[in-house]
Amino acid sequence: MKRSHLSARTEQTYAREIKRFQSQFEKLQGIALRDARDQDLRSYLRRYASLEQATTSGLRLHVAAIKHYFARQGRSLSVDLPYPEARPEPVRVLAPAELTRLFDGTRMHVCGLMLRLVYGAGLRLQEVTRILVGDIDHERGYMRVRGDRDLVTHTTIFPDCLRYDVIRQGQGRASDAILFSLREQEGRGPLPVARRTVQHFLSGATARLKLGRITVQTLRDNFAIALLRRGIDPRYVASFMGYRSGRALGRYQSACPVDQIRIMSPLQTSD
């Protein structure tokens, strides 16, 4: 067996994919894995790629893990496929009860607050990990969002219901310090929570709460769906999410039929 030169983290990721591969192969192909030929593996991957939950990035990872699995046994595989056009994770609309269970069940951990902010402000995973204490304007109800090289890319709404939790989280830190941190490094101050840490926390929480597959992207999707169902102009929603055009919200159309849009009369909302 060949020695691996992968990092420990990559080994763990591949191990999870290989476990999924082993459980799916016999189910989809009807033959034992030990009897698999290259054409059987290609057939398996085509069928795996057609599954609703399969994404292009996930398929690439799956192929890499399978090649690594057989390479360690001294077997070189030729299973390269013409990958399907990149497609986003399928949209899952969460019921209010599901959101309540998730947020109540994760309320006592910093990652739980990060997840509430992802849903409440429509943030990407990398964006919520880069928030600085001074990025949030509590008085105006807005926050700055940072992208590559920590540069501000856009602004989005800040949910006032999180005001005191966020203030408590940033207490005693400078305005240019990272807001969400689990540890500090001498001379550098608070270190940002790793994206993988948030992903693992969410995966563990959804399994414990029996909520099915919910990802950070699921929460971001439901931010958009909630606003669109309230009749908010798609241009504003797109702007809050860091998109340049409302056309980027096309994937949510099926989740926002006209009969589900609830626009309140100004008479109902007046003081």
Secondary structure as UniProt FT lines:
FT   HELIX           8..29
FT   HELIX           33..35
FT   HELIX           38..49
FT   TURN            52..53
FT   HELIX           56..71
FT   TURN            72..74
FT   HELIX           96..105
FT   TURN            106..108
FT   HELIX           110..121
FT   HELIX           125..128
FT   TURN            129..130
FT   HELIX           133..135
FT   STRAND          136..137
FT   TURN            138..141
FT   STRAND          142..146
FT   HELIX           148..150
FT   STRAND          152..157
FT   HELIX           160..162
FT   HELIX           163..169
FT   TURN            170..172
FT   TURN            175..176
FT   STRAND          181..185
FT   TURN            186..188
FT   STRAND          189..192
FT   HELIX           195..208
FT   TURN            209..210
FT   HELIX           216..229
FT   TURN            230..231
FT   HELIX           234..240
FT   TURN            241..242
FT   HELIX           246..255
FT   HELIX           258..260
FT   HELIX           266..269
//
